[in-house]
């Protein structure tokens, strides 16, 4: 479930779908506190695995089945829609990241 790490705002399915999964940006703004949010590393890893799985299904598995062209195209579109409308909105998680912005980052006791 997507929760803002700054204000603990729980994102609804509609916010996750329209605010994250249908946009091509990597970071977005929280609707509640207006802070920039970035997906966690685990969320990006799940997304990469899902994209590879969808690509493998469309490029390798569906052509091997040798179904008629209409059924193969319909199945490919269904898999893509399932990925965009179900998988991505339900696996996104947000995390705060600390970026080194000045040379005194390590002197303040922070760890990378």
Secondary structure, DSSP 8 states (H G I E B T S, - for coil): --B-TTT--B--HHHHIIIIITS--SEEE-TTT--EEEE-HHHHHHHHHHHHHHHHIIIIIHHHHT--HHHHHHHHHHHHHHIIIIIHHHH--EE------STTTTTTT---
